Structure formats: structure tokens, C-alpha cells
Amino acid sequence: MKEWYWDLEDDPAQLIGNVSFAHLQFLGDPVRVSPLELITGSDDLGAEPVDSWEIVELLERYRPSTGLTVEALSDEVGWELKDVLVDANELWNFCVDGLKDICNRLQLDWRRGLADLPPSLT
């Protein structure tokens, strides 16, 4: 069994702090439960969905408006953003806390950013 799964069994809090959305999708696929439903108990995005490319676009607009370099923005958010700014699909390698921190900086409800998660990674 994968180490990330054992971590999850040992400490359910790992679900939002260490398990990527890709792994959450993997866990939920067999029982047809989305990552959002695994985390919140609901599939409600809260508002109009925002796809991962739009999140990257918002980051790219935010960065120059603040004069931050990619490294400084990463430090401010608390997560390395270099790969995400090149390929928005990298967001699926983030855990819930990572997406929340990014979306908080953009004043965006993190649930809205789950709209374009691939339907199945299995």
C-alpha cells in the first residue's frame, strides 16, 4: 500500500494537509465520491466554478499588481508556485490546505477551483 494512504489511516487530519487532490480522486473513484464530497460532505462548489487555468491567470495578474517575484509570491502563499504557473494541472498535486492558501490570497472560495478535476484518475 502507498505511504500516503497509511499516513491517512494513521491520522485523518492528513486528508486536508497532506493528501493531494489527485490521490483524493483516486480514493473516491471506486465509490463515486468526489474529492470535494470526501472533504466537505457535499459536492456544492459554493458559487460559479473556476477552472485551474483561471486560477493561474488570477495568480499571474496578482503577482505584477503586488510587484512580487514568483519566489516571493510562493513565500507569501506558503507553497511553491513555479510549476503551477507553467502548468495549471499541477494544482491537482496540491493538498486542500495548499489550494486554500492560494485561493485565500486571490480572495476566491477554494471549492470553486475544483470544477475541472479530471473525472477519473484510475
N, C-alpha and C positions, 0 to 999 in steps of 0.2 A: 504494500500500500504506500501511497505517496506521503512524504513527510508533512506536507501542508495539511493533509487530511487528519493525520494523527494529532497535529497541533490543534486542529479544530475540535476533535473529540476530547482532548485534554482541557481545553479552555474555550467555551463557546463565544467568549468575547472576541476571539480571533476572527470571527465571521466578518466583523466590520473593520478590524485593524490590520489584518494580515492576508486575508484570502482575496485574490484578485476576482474581478468580475468574470473573467474567463473561467476560473475554477468554480465560481458560484453557478455559472451557466451549466457547467459540466455536472454539478451536483443536482441541479433542478431538472435537467432534461428528462431523465428517466421517469420522473413523476409529474412532468409537465407543469413545473413551478418556475416562474421567472426569478431572476436574482432579486428584483425589487420585492416580489412577494416573499421570498425567503427572508429578507431583511426586515420588511415593514409589515408583512401580513396582508398586503394589498398590492394590486397592480396599478393603482392610481398614481399617475405622474404628477398630479397636483396642478398642472396647467399645460399650456401648449408645449409639446415636446421640442427639444433642441438636439440636433444630431451632433456627433463628436466633431465633425468638421466645423460646425458653427461655434463650438466651444473653443477650438483652436483659433478661429478667426477673432473671437472676442478677446482671447489672450494676446493675439498679435496687435489688436487695436489698443488694448490696455497698456501693454508694455511701453510703446513710444509716448503715450499720454503721461506716463509717470517718469519717463527718462531712464527706466531700468534696463539693464542688460538681461539677457536670458538667465545668466547665472544669478544675478541679483533678484530677479523675479522668482527663480527657483528657491532661493533662500527665503524670500518673503512668504511664499506659499508653503514652504516646508517640504517640497517634493521636487525631484529632478524633472525638469520640463523639456529639456533639449530634444529628446526623442519624440515626445508628443507634438512638438511644434513642427517636426518633419513629417510625422505620420500619425494622424488622429486616432488610428486604430490602436495605438499604444495605450490609450486611455483604458482599454479592457484589461491591461496588465496592472492597473491601479486597484487598490482596495477601496472600500466605501469611504474610509477616512480621507484617502488621497483625493478622490473625486469631490468630496465635501469641501475640503480645503481649497481646491481650485475654484469650485463654484462659489464659495463664500467670497473669495477675492473679487469675483465677477458679479457679485450680488445676484446670483442665479440659484434657484432651488435645484439641488443636485439630482433629485428624482427626474427632473425634466431631461437630464443628459443620458438617460438610459434607453431612450426611444429607439436607437439604431443598433442595439446589441444584436449580434448575429442570432438568428432563430435557433441554431443548434451548433454546438462545437464538438459533438460526439460523433 
